[in-house]
Amino acid sequence: MFWRFDKTSMPTPTTALPGRAEAMRVPATHHVSGRPLAEAVPEGLAEAMFGLGCFWGAERKFWQTEGVWVTAVGYAAGYTPNPTYEEVCSGKTGHNEVVRVVYDPAVISFEDLVRVFFESHDPTQGMRQGNDVGTQYRSGIYWYTTAQQAVAEAAKLAYAAKLRDAGYGPVTTEVLPAPEFFYAEGYHQQYLSKNPGGYCGIGGTGVSCPLGLDAPS
């Protein structure tokens, strides 16, 4: 039964839920911008993926950021193909709740997106974020290019030093090649735009993330 499983421990490929072949159906357009939600990255734009706790509040942080073209929430970095929210919440998929961010690098750099990421949550909490507990709430940056990887790793090191000086523990953010992104159910997409009084469990440390990391974006 789901509630007897330790949701702070990652399953293995053999113990993860089997999932399904059918992709999740999502709305055609973004609830805030009206842009296509699930299209390929338009020419001249770039893609990023972040996990920083409950994806409702995390997505809002990014759609409110100038230079972001479109956002979507989903599941990634686990084993179960096309999981449901209930399956992810069981802890038996290994997936993280993530935000897909399509952005205009002429307006905002990947470095600046990483700053938004780090300053919007506490990256020292392991398999939780505030009162939200489980593998789906872990901190993660999932890179699409080696340039993004360089920025993410440099930012993690720099921010870890600042957090340590502020009395926080080690940064637990995973920095991995971008895994396959599985869209979450339609009602999760831009949830806090549709439900302005909805729950948002993410919050930053109050420690600024240093910029000027000398890595390309």
Secondary structure as GFF3:
##gff-version 3
##sequence-region A 1 217
A	DSSP	three_ten_helix	2	4	.	.	.	ID=ss1
A	DSSP	beta_strand	46	52	.	.	.	ID=ss2
A	DSSP	alpha_helix	55	63	.	.	.	ID=ss3
A	DSSP	beta_strand	68	76	.	.	.	ID=ss4
A	DSSP	alpha_helix	85	89	.	.	.	ID=ss5
A	DSSP	beta_strand	96	103	.	.	.	ID=ss6
A	DSSP	alpha_helix	110	119	.	.	.	ID=ss7
A	DSSP	beta_strand	128	129	.	.	.	ID=ss8
A	DSSP	beta_strand	132	133	.	.	.	ID=ss9
A	DSSP	three_ten_helix	135	137	.	.	.	ID=ss10
A	DSSP	beta_strand	139	143	.	.	.	ID=ss11
A	DSSP	alpha_helix	146	165	.	.	.	ID=ss12
A	DSSP	beta_strand	174	177	.	.	.	ID=ss13
A	DSSP	beta_strand	182	183	.	.	.	ID=ss14
A	DSSP	three_ten_helix	186	188	.	.	.	ID=ss15
A	DSSP	alpha_helix	191	194	.	.	.	ID=ss16
###
